[in-house]
Amino acid sequence: MNPLLQRLQPYPFERLKQLFAPVTPSEKYPPISLGIGEPRHATPQLVLDALATSTEALSSYPATAGIAAMRQACANWVQRRYGLNLNSVTQILPINGSREALFAFAQTVIDSSQAGATVVCPNPFYQIYEGAALLAGAKAFYAPSDPAINFNVDWSKVPEAVWEKTQLLFVCSPGNPTGSVMPLGDWKTLFELSDRYGFVIASDECYSEIYFREEPPLGGLEASYKLGRTDYKNLVAFTSLSKRSNVPGMRSGFVSGDANLLKQFLLYRTYHGSAMSGMVQAASIAAWDDEAHVVANRDMYRQKFAAVTPLLAKVLDVKLPDAGFYLWAAVPGGDDQAFAKDLLAQYNVTVLPGSFLARESQGFNPGAGRIRMALVAQTQECMQAAQRIVEFVQRP
């Protein structure tokens, strides 16, 4: 067996299963889960129609690079969303969802023969970053976040000795689990560091279309262009339809950016066998070409968060995030795991302990004392969960 597998930690939901093993959920209430960030709004009919009328694509092996119409639809969306003109042949590559691609990209970029090869991750973070780093033979460094600035990473606290060994940096904006958006000043800092030390930046942007302000979140390629880096050197952005269009089971997205990196990534994926089904490509084109369903989806999240957040804010330290569909809340008493267990036992509501989404670094786990709540269900169900949480916290 690959000995690197022994370096992996249990996935957060496996840890949650173990945490809840001795707990008997309350039978007084029907179960409500705010634990898994799986979109549960209805899939757009235009996507279903495109799938139903594209079955002939099943008779052919798809090309890893995707069909021209798929790549062009992605490029058109980038132009509408960010005002950027990308080459659909060299700067766009379809992927089977951002999770698979984030992992595979690390295997493409990392040179484990270099002593001390390092991947820098935000902390807290999406666990794929760590697994991708470790299975590529690199070390993971957990960049400290600052609760005082909405858990944005304080890049100045990453030691120079770490930057000197860094080959890949993962950023997530809007962030999971915090919902924070990285400002242009932070991007400027990262680009300067990338130029100085030569590392690649992988920008995970799968929550970019669920936001609560009028101005949409800044994207990595957009930031690069604004700062005069029009070749997007050492930068690749990862975009997905899962949250934008409520199609997590379709496993569809694309990467864009540095043409030289994407050329190598395509080579890796050709051998890895990561071609997107022709049916999925047809449905993806329909999704990328339409914004009406995205606006409607965003409005549903805005209404839901506007109803739920003030209710929970009465008993928890929580506020409306910049973007995404999570609430990142501090819990009374500071024990996130005990809070999650007792909430399940007494009110049959599942939340994810924040400490499961972070790693102890410099003697501190930035997720400790917090919970992540995924408001992915319909508003009524989320409101019921929030009311139970309020009652739970207020119980003597």
C-alpha positions in Angstrom: 0.0 0.0 0.0 1.0 3.6 -0.5 2.6 4.6 2.8 1.5 8.2 2.3 -2.1 7.0 3.0 -1.1 6.7 6.7 -0.6 10.4 6.9 -4.2 11.2 6.2 -6.5 12.2 9.0 -10.1 11.0 9.2 -12.4 13.1 7.1 -14.6 15.6 9.1 -17.8 13.6 8.5 -16.1 10.4 9.6 -15.0 12.2 12.8 -18.6 13.4 13.2 -19.9 9.9 12.9 -17.5 8.7 15.6 -18.4 11.7 17.8 -22.1 10.9 17.5 -21.7 7.1 17.9 -22.7 7.1 21.6 -25.5 9.7 21.2 -29.1 8.8 21.0 -30.9 11.6 19.0 -34.0 13.0 20.6 -37.2 11.2 19.3 -39.2 14.3 20.3 -38.1 16.1 17.1 -37.7 15.0 13.5 -34.0 15.1 12.4 -32.6 18.2 10.7 -29.1 18.3 9.4 -27.1 21.4 9.0 -23.9 19.4 8.8 -23.2 18.7 5.2 -22.8 21.5 2.6 -24.8 19.7 -0.1 -27.1 22.1 -2.1 -30.7 21.0 -1.8 -32.5 23.6 -3.8 -34.2 22.3 -7.0 -32.0 21.6 -10.0 -32.9 24.0 -12.9 -35.3 22.4 -15.5 -33.0 23.6 -18.3 -30.2 21.4 -16.9 -32.6 18.4 -16.7 -33.8 19.0 -20.3 -30.3 19.2 -21.6 -29.4 15.9 -19.9 -32.5 14.2 -21.3 -31.8 15.3 -24.9 -28.1 14.4 -24.9 -28.1 10.6 -24.3 -26.4 10.0 -27.7 -23.2 11.3 -26.1 -23.1 8.0 -24.1 -22.0 6.1 -27.2 -18.6 7.9 -27.4 -15.6 8.3 -25.2 -15.3 12.0 -24.2 -12.1 13.9 -24.8 -10.3 15.1 -21.6 -10.1 18.6 -23.0 -13.8 18.8 -23.5 -15.7 19.9 -26.6 -15.1 23.3 -28.0 -18.7 24.5 -27.1 -18.2 23.6 -23.5 -14.9 25.5 -23.2 -16.4 28.5 -25.0 -19.4 28.5 -22.7 -17.1 28.7 -19.7 -15.0 31.4 -21.3 -18.2 33.4 -22.1 -19.3 33.1 -18.4 -15.9 34.4 -17.3 -16.3 37.4 -19.6 -19.8 38.2 -18.3 -18.9 37.6 -14.7 -15.4 39.1 -14.4 -15.0 41.1 -17.7 -12.0 38.9 -18.7 -11.3 37.5 -22.2 -9.8 34.1 -21.9 -8.6 31.8 -24.6 -11.1 28.9 -24.5 -8.5 26.5 -25.9 -5.5 27.2 -23.7 -6.9 28.9 -20.6 -10.0 26.8 -19.9 -10.2 23.1 -19.0 -13.4 21.3 -17.9 -13.2 19.3 -14.6 -15.4 16.8 -12.8 -16.2 19.1 -10.0 -13.7 21.2 -8.0 -13.0 18.6 -5.4 -11.5 16.1 -7.8 -9.6 18.8 -9.6 -8.1 20.4 -6.5 -6.7 17.1 -5.5 -5.4 16.2 -9.0 -3.8 19.7 -9.5 -1.6 19.1 -6.5 -0.4 15.8 -7.9 0.5 17.8 -11.1 2.3 20.7 -9.5 4.2 19.2 -6.5 7.8 18.0 -7.0 8.3 15.8 -4.0 11.9 15.2 -4.9 12.6 18.7 -3.6 13.5 18.5 0.1 10.8 20.0 2.3 8.3 20.5 -0.5 5.4 22.4 1.2 1.8 23.3 0.5 0.3 26.2 2.3 -3.4 26.0 3.3 -5.7 28.4 5.1 -6.8 27.3 8.6 -9.7 26.5 8.9 -9.9 24.9 5.5 -11.5 22.4 3.1 -9.9 19.1 4.0 -9.1 18.1 0.4 -6.2 20.7 0.4 -4.4 18.8 3.2 -5.0 15.3 1.6 -3.9 16.5 -1.8 -0.7 17.9 -0.3 0.1 14.8 1.8 -0.6 12.3 -1.0 1.6 14.3 -3.3 4.5 13.8 -0.9 4.5 17.3 0.4 4.2 18.8 3.9 1.1 20.9 4.8 1.6 24.3 6.5 -1.5 25.8 8.1 -1.5 29.6 7.7 -2.9 31.3 10.7 -6.3 33.1 10.4 -7.4 36.1 12.4 -10.9 36.0 13.9 -10.7 39.8 14.3 -10.7 40.2 10.5 -13.4 37.6 9.7 -10.9 34.7 9.7 -9.0 36.0 6.7 -5.4 34.6 6.7 -2.7 36.8 8.1 -0.1 36.1 5.4 2.6 38.1 7.3 2.6 35.3 9.9 3.8 32.7 7.5 7.6 32.4 8.1 10.0 33.1 5.3 11.5 29.6 5.7 8.1 28.2 4.8 7.7 30.4 1.8 11.1 29.3 0.6 9.9 25.6 0.5 6.3 26.4 -0.8 5.4 24.9 -4.1 1.6 25.3 -4.0 -0.8 27.7 -2.1 -4.5 26.9 -1.7 -6.8 29.8 -1.2 -10.6 29.7 -0.8 -12.5 32.8 -1.4 -15.4 32.9 -0.5 -14.1 30.8 2.3 -15.3 27.5 3.6 -16.3 27.5 6.5 -16.0 31.2 7.2 -17.7 32.8 4.3 -15.1 35.5 4.1 -13.9 37.1 0.8 -10.2 37.9 0.3 -9.6 41.6 -0.5 -7.5 42.9 -3.4 -4.7 43.9 -1.0 -4.3 40.3 0.1 -4.1 39.1 -3.5 -1.4 41.7 -4.2 0.6 40.3 -1.3 0.2 36.7 -2.5 1.2 37.6 -6.1 4.3 39.3 -4.9 5.2 36.3 -2.7 4.5 34.0 -5.7 6.8 36.0 -7.9 9.5 36.0 -5.2 9.4 32.3 -4.3 7.9 30.7 -7.4 4.9 28.9 -5.9 1.6 28.2 -7.7 -1.7 29.6 -6.4 -4.8 27.4 -6.6 -7.9 29.6 -6.0 -10.9 27.6 -4.9 -14.0 29.8 -5.9 -16.8 27.3 -5.8 -19.0 29.6 -3.6 -18.5 32.7 -5.8 -22.2 33.0 -6.9 -23.9 32.9 -3.5 -23.4 36.3 -1.9 -25.3 38.8 0.2 -24.0 42.1 -1.0 -24.7 43.9 -4.3 -21.1 43.6 -5.4 -20.1 40.0 -6.3 -17.0 38.5 -4.7 -13.6 39.3 -6.2 -12.2 36.4 -8.1 -8.5 35.4 -8.3 -8.2 36.0 -12.1 -10.1 39.3 -11.7 -7.6 40.4 -9.0 -4.7 39.4 -11.2 -6.0 41.4 -14.1 -6.7 44.5 -11.9 -3.1 44.3 -10.7 -1.7 44.1 -14.2 -0.9 40.4 -14.3 -2.7 39.7 -17.5 -0.9 36.4 -18.2 -2.2 35.0 -14.8 1.3 33.6 -14.1 1.2 30.7 -11.6 -2.5 31.2 -10.9 -5.3 28.7 -11.6 -8.9 29.3 -10.5 -11.4 26.5 -9.8 -15.0 27.1 -10.5 -18.0 24.7 -10.1 -21.7 24.4 -11.0 -22.5 22.4 -7.8 -23.5 25.4 -5.7 -24.2 27.9 -8.4 -26.7 25.7 -10.2 -27.7 23.1 -7.5 -26.2 20.1 -9.4 -23.7 18.6 -6.9 -24.3 15.1 -8.4 -23.4 16.2 -11.9 -19.8 16.8 -10.9 -19.0 19.7 -13.3 -16.8 22.7 -13.3 -13.8 24.2 -15.0 -10.4 25.6 -14.2 -8.9 28.7 -15.8 -5.8 30.8 -15.7 -2.1 30.2 -16.5 -2.0 28.5 -19.9 1.4 26.8 -19.2 0.0 25.2 -16.0 -3.2 24.1 -17.7 -1.2 22.4 -20.5 0.5 20.2 -17.9 -2.7 19.7 -16.0 -4.4 18.4 -19.2 -1.5 16.0 -19.7 -2.0 14.7 -16.1 -5.7 14.4 -16.5 -5.4 12.6 -19.8 -3.6 9.7 -18.1 -5.7 10.0 -15.0 -8.9 9.4 -17.0 -10.7 12.5 -15.9 -12.8 13.3 -19.0 -16.3 14.8 -18.5 -19.2 12.9 -19.9 -20.7 14.4 -23.1 -24.1 14.4 -21.4 -22.7 16.4 -18.5 -21.0 18.8 -20.9 -24.3 19.5 -22.7 -26.1 20.1 -19.4 -23.2 22.3 -18.2 -23.3 24.4 -21.3 -27.0 25.1 -20.6 -26.2 26.0 -17.0 -23.3 28.3 -17.8 -25.3 30.1 -20.5 -28.1 31.0 -18.2 -28.0 33.5 -15.3 -31.7 33.7 -14.4 -31.7 30.5 -12.3 -28.5 31.7 -10.5 -30.2 35.0 -9.6 -33.2 33.1 -8.3 -31.0 30.7 -6.3 -29.1 33.6 -4.8 -32.3 35.3 -3.8 -33.5 32.2 -2.0 -30.3 32.1 0.0 -30.5 35.8 0.8 -34.1 35.4 2.1 -33.2 32.4 4.1 -30.1 34.0 5.7 -32.0 37.1 6.4 -34.6 35.1 8.4 -32.2 32.7 10.2 -29.2 34.8 11.0 -30.9 37.4 13.3 -32.7 34.5 15.2 -29.4 32.7 15.9 -27.6 35.9 16.7 -29.8 36.2 19.8 -27.9 33.3 21.4 -24.7 32.7 19.4 -21.8 34.9 18.2 -22.7 34.8 14.6 -23.2 37.2 11.7 -24.1 37.3 8.0 -21.1 36.0 6.0 -19.7 37.8 2.9 -20.8 34.8 0.8 -21.4 31.1 0.7 -24.1 29.1 2.4 -22.5 28.5 5.9 -22.9 30.2 9.2 -19.7 30.1 11.3 -20.7 30.6 14.9 -19.0 30.7 18.2 -20.8 28.6 20.8 -21.4 29.3 24.5 -18.9 27.6 26.7 -16.3 27.2 23.9 -16.6 23.4 23.5 -17.8 22.8 19.9 -17.9 19.0 20.1 -19.9 18.9 23.3 -22.3 21.5 21.9 -22.8 19.4 18.8 -23.4 16.2 20.8 -25.8 17.8 23.2 -27.8 19.5 20.5 -28.3 16.2 18.7 -29.2 14.4 21.8 -31.7 17.0 23.0 -33.1 18.5 19.7 -32.1 16.2 16.9 -30.2 18.9 15.0 -26.8 18.1 13.4 -24.1 20.8 13.1 -20.4 20.3 12.4 -17.8 21.1 15.1 -15.4 23.8 13.8 -12.4 22.0 15.3 -13.0 19.3 12.7 -12.3 21.8 9.9 -9.0 23.1 11.2 -5.7 21.9 12.6 -3.9 23.0 15.7 -1.1 25.3 14.7 1.2 27.2 17.1 -0.8 25.8 20.0 -4.2 26.9 18.7 -7.0 25.4 16.7 -8.9 28.3 15.1 -12.0 26.2 14.6 -12.3 25.3 18.3 -15.3 26.7 20.0 -17.2 27.2 16.7 -19.7 25.3 14.7 -20.5 25.3 11.0 -24.1 25.3 9.9 -25.0 24.7 6.3 -28.2 26.5 5.4 -28.9 24.3 2.4 -32.4 23.1 3.1 -35.6 25.1 2.5 -36.1 28.2 4.7 -38.8 26.6 6.8 -36.6 23.7 7.8 -33.7 25.9 8.5 -35.9 28.2 10.6 -37.1 25.1 12.6 -33.5 24.2 13.2 -32.6 27.7 14.3 -35.6 27.8 16.7 -34.4 24.5 18.3 -30.9 25.9 18.7 -32.2 29.0 20.4 -34.3 26.9 22.8 -31.3 24.6 23.4 -29.0 27.5 24.3 -31.6 29.2 26.5 -32.4 26.1 28.5 -31.3 26.5 32.1 
